[in-house]
């Protein structure tokens, strides 16, 4: 069984599930999903710049309207539960956690505890963070000791 730690920012779409569950062919897959409530991230300006860079001005204007703190946890929990159910429906083992503090520390401990084979960071493009190598995947490569694969999430 191939064990992947899957870091996500939003619920998995059916395309995302198909993509990550078929990465290793017929070999069985197990996922540990880490979901960070988006409102807890202190990068509203960076997300707005990313939205402008891809021409999505409506989202850039709405970036400051997202819930923060405790208000962000309920939607994140629902997104996590939806994603776990979708992975299980695809025939995979899946457990998950909300990440509340220090996502890379949590990632490292989960990789070590589960003896994971890889990390998959499934994210939307973050051009500013990627340019400066401050995105999750770039930072994780220096911390976890297993291969880190960065994939772009699909949109509904």
C-alpha positions, 0 to 999 in steps of 0.5 A, a space after each residue: 500500500 502506497 501512503 501519501 500525505 495530501 495537503 489541500 486548501 479546498 474540497 477535492 473535486 471529482 477530477 482531483 480524486 481521480 487524479 490523485 488516486 490513479 497516480 500509482 496505477 493499480 497499487 492500493 493507496 492510503 491518504 492522510 489529508 491535511 486541510 488548513 482553514 484558509 482564513 487562518 493564513 496571513 496571506 490575504 494580499 498575496 492571494 489578491 495579487 495571485 487573483 489579479 495575475 490570473 485575471 480574476 478581479 472579482 476574487 481579488 476584491 473578495 479576499 478580505 471577506 473570508 472567515 477567520 479564526 474559529 469561523 474558518 474551521 467549520 467550512 474547513 471541517 466540512 471540506 475535509 469530510 467531503 474530501 475524505 468521503 470522496 477518497 473512500 468512495 474511490 476505494 482508498 483508505 483516508 483519514 484527515 486532520 485540520 491544521 491549526 498551527 505551523 502546517 509544515 511542522 504538522 506535515 513533518 510529524 504526520 510523514 514521520 508517524 505514518 512512514 509516508 511514501 510521499 507528500 502531494 500538495 494539491 493547490 491553486 496557483 500561487 504565483 507570488 509565493 512560488 516565485 519566491 519559493 515560499 509555497 507549501 511544496 517548496 518549503 516542504 521539500 526542505 523539511 519532510 525527507 520524502 518526495 514532494 509532488 505539487 499538483 494544481 487543483 481543479 475547479 468545479 
